[in-house]
Structures are given as structure tokens and as C-alpha cells.
Amino acid sequence: MKAKVYITPKAGILDPQGLTIERSLPALGFEGVSNVRVGKYIELELPDGEAAGAAVDEMCHKLLANPIIEDFEFELVPG
């Protein structure tokens, strides 16, 4: 089984990378883009089983994300 984990800064947390991208896009001809947030994408291979979702959630809380300043979501993909 594969887990795809998406981590982004929480709303209200300063995102300097997102702000830099947002300010740079108009110079490249991309107008009207706003609220750019830069995050992390992590892909994990793990054993199949009913506990996979709980295991990934625990990994995110303990290591992969900082739950104080980051939100995370994940999806489990069979195979």
C-alpha cells in the first residue's frame, strides 16, 4: 500500500516561500494568483492492512508534520 501525505502551513501561519512565489508570478505573466501556500509531499510504502491509516496518521503527528504550525492530509492507494 502507498500513502501520499500532503503537508501545508496552517492558515494564519506566515509562508515566506508562498509569498515569494505569489509576488513573482505577475512578472511571468500570471495575473490574479493569490493565497499561494508551499508545502511538502511525502510518499510512503507500507504493509497492507486495516491499521495503515492509523499508522500514517500517527507518523504525521509524531514526525512528518509539526501539528502546531502545519496541517496534513493523506490518501492511501492500494497496490
C-alpha positions as a LaTeX table, in Angstrom:
\begin{tabular}{lrrr}
\hline
Residue & $x$ (\AA) & $y$ (\AA) & $z$ (\AA) \\
\hline
Met1 & 0.00 & 0.00 & 0.00 \\
Lys2 & 1.15 & 3.52 & $-0.72$ \\
Ala3 & 0.43 & 6.58 & 1.39 \\
Lys4 & 0.55 & 10.05 & $-0.16$ \\
Val5 & 0.96 & 12.72 & 2.52 \\
Tyr6 & 0.40 & 16.43 & 1.86 \\
Ile7 & 1.65 & 18.93 & 4.46 \\
Thr8 & 0.98 & 22.68 & 4.32 \\
Pro9 & 1.32 & 25.59 & 6.74 \\
Lys10 & $-1.83$ & 26.23 & 8.76 \\
Ala11 & $-4.00$ & 29.19 & 7.82 \\
Gly12 & $-2.64$ & 32.28 & 9.55 \\
Ile13 & 0.94 & 30.96 & 9.65 \\
Leu14 & 3.37 & 33.05 & 7.62 \\
Asp15 & 4.51 & 31.24 & 4.46 \\
Pro16 & 7.52 & 33.17 & 3.09 \\
Gln17 & 8.04 & 30.76 & 0.18 \\
Gly18 & 4.41 & 31.05 & $-0.86$ \\
Leu19 & 4.56 & 34.84 & $-0.59$ \\
Thr20 & 7.70 & 34.98 & $-2.76$ \\
Ile21 & 6.06 & 32.84 & $-5.43$ \\
Glu22 & 2.85 & 34.87 & $-5.28$ \\
Arg23 & 4.79 & 38.13 & $-5.75$ \\
Ser24 & 6.88 & 36.68 & $-8.61$ \\
Leu25 & 4.09 & 35.21 & $-10.74$ \\
Pro26 & 2.82 & 38.54 & $-12.19$ \\
Ala27 & 6.31 & 39.26 & $-13.56$ \\
Leu28 & 5.98 & 36.00 & $-15.50$ \\
Gly29 & 2.58 & 36.95 & $-16.88$ \\
Phe30 & 0.39 & 35.06 & $-14.38$ \\
Glu31 & $-2.03$ & 37.64 & $-13.00$ \\
Gly32 & $-4.68$ & 37.10 & $-10.35$ \\
Val33 & $-2.99$ & 34.27 & $-8.46$ \\
Ser34 & $-3.36$ & 34.61 & $-4.70$ \\
Asn35 & $-3.03$ & 32.74 & $-1.43$ \\
Val36 & $-0.06$ & 30.63 & $-2.56$ \\
Arg37 & 0.96 & 28.06 & 0.07 \\
Val38 & 4.09 & 25.93 & $-0.26$ \\
Gly39 & 4.14 & 22.58 & 1.45 \\
Lys40 & 5.68 & 19.14 & 1.42 \\
Tyr41 & 4.69 & 15.93 & $-0.34$ \\
Ile42 & 5.80 & 12.62 & 1.13 \\
Glu43 & 5.19 & 9.19 & $-0.36$ \\
Leu44 & 5.46 & 6.06 & 1.79 \\
Glu45 & 5.25 & 2.35 & 1.03 \\
Leu46 & 3.75 & 0.38 & 3.89 \\
Pro47 & 2.23 & $-3.03$ & 4.51 \\
Asp48 & $-1.40$ & $-3.54$ & 3.54 \\
Gly49 & $-3.82$ & $-3.74$ & 6.41 \\
Glu50 & $-6.63$ & $-2.06$ & 8.24 \\
Ala51 & $-4.21$ & $-0.24$ & 10.56 \\
Ala52 & $-2.40$ & 1.55 & 7.71 \\
Gly53 & $-4.43$ & 4.76 & 8.02 \\
Ala54 & $-3.96$ & 4.95 & 11.77 \\
Ala55 & $-0.23$ & 4.31 & 11.34 \\
Val56 & 0.17 & 7.11 & 8.79 \\
Asp57 & $-1.83$ & 9.49 & 10.99 \\
Glu58 & 0.45 & 8.70 & 13.92 \\
Met59 & 3.58 & 9.15 & 11.75 \\
Cys60 & 2.32 & 12.59 & 10.73 \\
His61 & 1.64 & 13.64 & 14.33 \\
Lys62 & 4.95 & 12.33 & 15.66 \\
Leu63 & 7.44 & 13.04 & 12.86 \\
Leu64 & 6.32 & 14.04 & 9.38 \\
Ala65 & 4.40 & 17.22 & 10.25 \\
Asn66 & 4.51 & 19.78 & 13.02 \\
Pro67 & 0.85 & 19.80 & 14.09 \\
Ile68 & 1.28 & 23.16 & 15.82 \\
Ile69 & 2.00 & 25.05 & 12.59 \\
Glu70 & 1.17 & 22.56 & 9.81 \\
Asp71 & $-1.94$ & 20.82 & 8.53 \\
Phe72 & $-1.70$ & 17.46 & 6.86 \\
Glu73 & $-3.87$ & 15.12 & 4.91 \\
Phe74 & $-3.12$ & 11.81 & 3.32 \\
Glu75 & $-4.57$ & 9.26 & 0.99 \\
Leu76 & $-3.98$ & 5.53 & 0.89 \\
Val77 & $-3.56$ & 3.93 & $-2.51$ \\
Pro78 & $-3.78$ & 0.14 & $-2.87$ \\
Gly79 & $-1.02$ & $-1.71$ & $-4.63$ \\
\hline
\end{tabular}
